[in-house]
Amino acid sequence: MKLTRSLRTTTHDLLFGADDRGPDDEFRLQFEAITRLDPDEKSALRSVIEGMLIKHEARRWQTAKG
């Protein structure tokens, strides 16, 4: 923490590069807006995102096997 304070940065920035984590610029505003949703809306959105990611991974595995 002392290092982050003296460098005026965050632990995230020290551990990860700018492109390593977080949403890309295309989705940054949407992810900021998500922080303002109520818990039920966040839960529903999380389920949709997880479903899309599972579908994507399943397609990748099918392609790799195929």
C-alpha positions in Angstrom: 0.0 0.0 0.0 2.9 2.4 0.7 4.2 1.8 -2.8 0.9 2.5 -4.4 0.5 5.7 -2.4 4.0 6.9 -3.2 3.5 6.1 -6.9 0.0 7.5 -6.8 -1.4 4.4 -8.5 -3.5 1.4 -7.5 -2.6 -2.2 -6.7 -4.5 -3.2 -9.8 -2.3 -1.1 -12.0 0.9 -2.4 -10.4 -0.2 -6.1 -10.9 -1.8 -5.9 -14.3 -1.0 -4.0 -17.5 -3.6 -1.6 -18.9 -4.9 -4.2 -21.3 -4.7 -7.2 -18.9 -8.0 -6.7 -17.0 -11.2 -4.9 -17.1 -13.6 -4.2 -19.9 -12.3 -2.8 -23.2 -13.3 0.7 -24.2 -16.3 -0.6 -26.1 -18.0 -1.8 -22.9 -16.5 0.5 -20.3 -19.6 2.8 -20.0 -22.0 -0.1 -19.8 -20.0 -1.7 -17.0 -20.0 1.6 -15.1 -23.8 1.8 -15.5 -24.1 -1.7 -14.1 -22.8 -0.5 -10.8 -25.9 1.6 -10.4 -28.4 -1.3 -10.9 -30.2 -2.8 -7.9 -29.1 -6.2 -6.7 -31.9 -8.1 -8.5 -31.0 -6.4 -11.8 -27.3 -7.2 -11.3 -28.1 -10.8 -10.6 -30.2 -11.1 -13.8 -27.5 -9.5 -15.9 -24.9 -11.7 -14.3 -26.9 -14.8 -15.4 -27.2 -13.6 -19.0 -23.5 -12.8 -19.2 -22.6 -16.2 -17.7 -24.9 -18.0 -20.1 -23.3 -16.2 -23.1 -19.8 -17.1 -21.8 -20.7 -20.7 -21.3 -22.2 -20.9 -24.9 -19.0 -19.3 -26.3 -16.8 -21.8 -24.5 -18.9 -24.7 -25.6 -18.6 -23.6 -29.2 -14.8 -23.2 -28.8 -14.6 -26.8 -27.4 -16.7 -28.1 -30.3 -14.5 -26.4 -32.8 -11.3 -27.7 -31.2 -12.6 -31.3 -31.2 -14.1 -31.1 -34.6 
